[in-house]
Amino acid sequence: MLKRFLRAIAGASLLVSAFSINAETINFIGVNSNEVDVSSQLSLEVTQAGNNVDFKIANAAGGVNVFVGHIYFDFLGTNLFTSLAQTGQLGTVSFTGDASSSQNFSEGNTIGFTTDADADRNGGASNGINIGEFLILSAVLSDSTDILGLLNSGGLRVGLHMQGFASGGSDSYVTGPSAVPVPAAAWLLMSGLGLFGVARRRLNK
């Protein structure tokens, strides 16, 4: 039985080395805070496997009743996107991605934000990311550059245009500092090691 578990651990190690997936959740901060602060209900979950990256933008339930109407990407260096498209959502969210765009990010000029790619909602407010909803945008990169590293260093910024405030106004948010990521593949390996420990305890009884 111990040998079977050792083989399973070896297989998991090979999988880790062959297919590494990194994931992290990024926070947003207000650009100028013209309206009530909704940063606590916004999040960006980024998952990367090689040249493929998923951006999950969420607007948490129970927050202020506003919606994400437009999403912007600013590479301080070369734009790495070769494609950008919606691949998932919760609710009636509907966006069209553009991997090469120069759309103006409202208030972005105050922080030196220059748009390289964007995703805009299709239709009215109901197609934005409303409270309790999320959108997944999938990008293909021109190479396997570490997108999480760029986000943490400021080499890539993501901007959100928030709309639907009670005042009738709108506001802008941009990605801020985040925690150190933990590779998902590492969790796989740790899970395998946990099983190995269980096997040893059973054999020692």
Secondary structure, 3 states (H helix, E strand, C coil): CHHHHHHHHHHHHHHHHHCCCEEEEECEEECCCCCCCCHHHEEEEEEEECCEEEEEEEECCCCCCCEEEEEEEEECCCCCEEEEEEEEEECCCCEEEECCCCCCCCCHHHHCCCCCEEEEECCCHHHCECCCEEEEEEEEECCCCCHHHHHHHCCEEEEEEEECCCCCCCEEEEECCCCCCEEHHHHHHHHHHHHHHHHHHHHHC
